[in-house]
Amino acid sequence: MTPQAEEAQRLLRLAKRDQGTFSLLVTLPQSELSALGFHAQQSAEKALKAVTVHSGLTVSRTHDLVALGSALTIAGVELPVSAEDLRLLNPFAVEFRYDDEVIASVTRDQLADWLAAILEWAAACINRVADRPE
C-alpha cells in the first residue's frame, strides 16, 4: 500500500471514530445540537480529506468543508451531498463550539443523513481506488 493510500485509510478511520461518537450522542435527547454538529463536521472533514489524499490532491489545513468539496469537484470527483449541505455544516467546526446560541439551521436527522452519505461515499471512493492494481 502506498503512503498516500495509508494516509487516506488513516483519515477514514478517524472519520469513522467521529461518526461513532456522533452516533452515540444522537440517541440521547439531551445532546446539544452544537455537540452533534461538531462531531458530524469533524467526521465529514476527515472523510473529505481522505478522498482528497487518495485522489492525489493536496490537502489544505482548513475546516472549510465547502473549500474541500470544491477542490474535489474541480478534480472531477462527484460529492454525495450538495455544497449547501457542506456550508450548513461549516459553522459547527468553530463558531458554534464557542457560542452558547446555536442557530438551528439543520436538524439532528439532517446531520445523521449527511454524515451517513459522506462516510459511505468516502469508503466507496477509497476502496474502489484501493482495489486498482498499481
Steps between C-alpha positions, in 0.01 A plus 500: 500500500635843410553769764220696332261203534607445861432865586159484334415187702620670820283806437202275422553314830504833684184609316329178610612565858329839497195344336489246784496778758227679304297177485518457876408860576215526250307232691496719811219758490696736727795517259553855381479565127837679519672185634331278243587739220861522615550124474312487170712782358825344622406163353401657168821703491721195551302299244536777240871523576534122468354510150714805420819318599396186318429704188857630504401854588662724759307521825475853630497567873145619525171421668313644199299213357388709204863565400587132539194397299572758232856372454365148453230616258755691293706179485197316362389324818123499549391576856215318680355820646456851369729796559211654694492199735874541558451873559243425770744264675789751496404711805508196726880478464576818689224760528237287674758344733561836665151644485222410739231578244492263207275602216305188416568506126511121487330215679645197674358284221665712231834470678460122520398470134785718372755323714385153390512605133845657529656206686349242266620700199852546640536130578380411151739749335800376696419131464429535128837671445677262744378201297676623184834335422797732539 
